[in-house]
Amino acid sequence: MDNNDTNTKLLIAIGVVLFLMIIACSVLIIHLNKDDKQDVKTQEKRDSDKKEEKKKEEPKKEEKKEEPKDKEKRNTGEGKVPDLTGLTVEEAVEVLNGAHISSKYSLKRIDSDKPKDTIVKTEPEAGAEIGEEALEITFYLSRGPKE
């Protein structure tokens, strides 16, 4: 019977060791999954940040903005497009409004050594005659000096 008791004790010991190994592996898997989920969240955050950064760096090629349509504004048909180079869009709109020029504008970005977000040129160009309809003008904005 000594041999059977030894075999039984050996089988019990092997069973306990296997049980402990299974528990240890389960804990390790749970821990690794938790780290993986954290890594995925971190990577998703990085990807999201990169997308936001790209959006800021590469704005839409053309953004249209219009004056409210509740008042149909008309120009007098007299006057010329003012020189708006070097101004920001907000400053250019103020100049146009100050000159009582009704306008719709769009934005395009171009490479230029001029300061970022300043107007490099307009279409129609400065000095062009203004008709009676709202002026449709394109502001070409600088992407800024290359670093």
C-alpha positions as CSV (number, residue, x, y, z in Angstrom):
1,M,0.0,0.0,0.0
2,D,2.9,2.3,0.4
3,N,3.4,2.5,-3.3
4,N,-0.3,3.4,-3.9
5,D,-0.1,6.1,-1.2
6,T,3.0,7.6,-2.8
7,N,1.4,7.6,-6.2
8,T,-1.8,9.2,-4.8
9,K,0.2,11.9,-3.1
10,L,2.3,12.5,-6.2
11,L,-0.9,12.8,-8.3
12,I,-2.4,15.2,-5.8
13,A,0.8,17.3,-5.8
14,I,0.8,17.4,-9.7
15,G,-2.9,18.4,-9.7
16,V,-2.2,21.2,-7.2
17,V,0.7,22.5,-9.2
18,L,-1.3,22.4,-12.4
19,F,-4.2,24.2,-10.7
20,L,-1.8,26.9,-9.5
21,M,-0.3,27.3,-12.9
22,I,-3.8,27.7,-14.4
23,I,-4.6,30.4,-11.9
24,A,-1.3,32.2,-12.5
25,C,-1.8,32.1,-16.3
26,S,-5.4,33.4,-15.9
27,V,-4.1,36.3,-13.8
28,L,-1.4,37.0,-16.3
29,I,-3.9,37.0,-19.2
30,I,-6.2,39.3,-17.4
31,H,-3.4,41.7,-16.6
32,L,-2.1,41.6,-20.2
33,N,-5.6,42.2,-21.6
34,K,-6.0,45.2,-19.3
35,D,-2.6,46.6,-20.5
36,D,-3.6,45.9,-24.1
37,K,-6.9,47.8,-23.6
38,Q,-5.0,50.7,-22.1
39,D,-2.5,50.6,-25.0
40,V,-5.4,50.6,-27.5
41,K,-7.0,53.6,-25.7
42,T,-3.7,55.4,-25.7
43,Q,-3.2,54.7,-29.4
44,E,-6.7,55.8,-30.2
45,K,-6.0,59.0,-28.3
46,R,-2.8,59.5,-30.2
47,D,-4.6,58.9,-33.5
48,S,-7.4,61.3,-32.5
49,D,-4.8,64.0,-31.6
50,K,-3.0,63.5,-34.9
51,K,-6.3,63.9,-36.8
52,E,-7.1,67.1,-34.9
53,E,-3.6,68.4,-35.6
54,K,-3.9,67.6,-39.3
55,K,-7.2,69.4,-39.5
56,K,-5.6,72.5,-38.0
57,E,-2.6,72.2,-40.4
58,E,-4.6,71.5,-43.5
59,P,-7.8,73.4,-43.3
60,K,-10.5,72.8,-45.9
61,K,-9.4,73.8,-49.4
62,E,-12.3,76.1,-49.8
63,E,-14.5,77.5,-47.1
64,K,-17.5,79.5,-48.2
65,K,-19.1,82.1,-46.0
66,E,-21.9,84.4,-46.9
67,E,-23.6,87.4,-45.6
68,P,-27.0,86.8,-44.0
69,K,-29.7,86.6,-46.7
70,D,-32.4,88.3,-44.6
71,K,-31.3,91.6,-46.1
72,E,-30.5,91.6,-49.8
73,K,-27.5,93.9,-49.9
74,R,-26.5,95.5,-53.1
75,N,-23.5,97.6,-54.0
76,T,-23.7,101.0,-55.6
77,G,-21.9,99.8,-58.7
78,E,-19.2,102.4,-58.1
79,G,-15.9,101.7,-56.5
80,K,-13.0,99.2,-56.7
81,V,-11.8,96.2,-54.8
82,P,-9.5,97.5,-52.0
83,D,-6.0,96.2,-51.5
84,L,-6.4,93.6,-48.7
85,T,-3.0,92.0,-48.8
86,G,-1.3,91.4,-45.5
87,L,-4.7,91.5,-43.6
88,T,-6.4,88.7,-41.8
89,V,-9.8,87.6,-43.0
90,E,-11.5,89.4,-40.1
91,E,-9.6,92.6,-40.9
92,A,-10.5,92.3,-44.6
93,V,-14.2,91.8,-43.9
94,E,-14.0,94.9,-41.7
95,V,-12.5,96.9,-44.5
96,L,-15.1,95.7,-47.0
97,N,-17.9,96.4,-44.5
98,G,-16.4,99.8,-43.7
99,A,-16.4,100.6,-47.4
100,H,-20.1,99.5,-47.7
101,I,-19.1,96.7,-50.0
102,S,-21.5,93.7,-49.8
103,S,-19.5,90.5,-50.3
104,K,-19.4,86.7,-50.2
105,Y,-16.0,85.2,-49.8
106,S,-14.2,81.9,-50.0
107,L,-10.8,80.9,-48.7
108,K,-7.9,79.1,-50.4
109,R,-4.6,78.4,-48.8
110,I,-1.3,78.8,-50.7
111,D,2.4,78.4,-50.0
112,S,3.9,81.8,-49.2
113,D,6.6,83.3,-47.0
114,K,4.1,85.8,-45.7
115,P,2.8,85.3,-42.1
116,K,0.3,82.5,-41.6
117,D,-3.4,83.2,-42.2
118,T,-2.7,86.6,-43.9
119,I,-4.1,87.5,-47.3
120,V,-1.5,87.1,-50.0
121,K,-3.8,88.0,-52.9
122,T,-7.5,88.3,-53.8
123,E,-9.6,87.3,-56.8
124,P,-10.7,89.7,-58.2
125,E,-7.5,91.6,-57.6
126,A,-7.2,95.0,-55.9
127,G,-8.4,97.8,-58.1
128,A,-11.0,95.7,-60.0
129,E,-14.3,97.4,-60.6
130,I,-17.2,96.4,-58.3
131,G,-20.6,95.8,-59.8
132,E,-24.0,96.1,-58.1
133,E,-24.3,92.5,-57.1
134,A,-22.6,91.2,-53.9
135,L,-18.9,91.0,-54.6
136,E,-17.7,87.3,-54.8
137,I,-14.1,87.4,-53.6
138,T,-11.6,84.7,-53.0
139,F,-9.0,85.4,-50.3
140,Y,-5.7,83.5,-50.8
141,L,-4.3,82.9,-47.4
142,S,-0.7,82.1,-46.6
143,R,0.2,78.8,-45.0
144,G,3.1,80.6,-43.4
145,P,6.9,80.5,-43.8
146,K,8.3,77.0,-44.1
147,E,10.3,76.0,-41.1
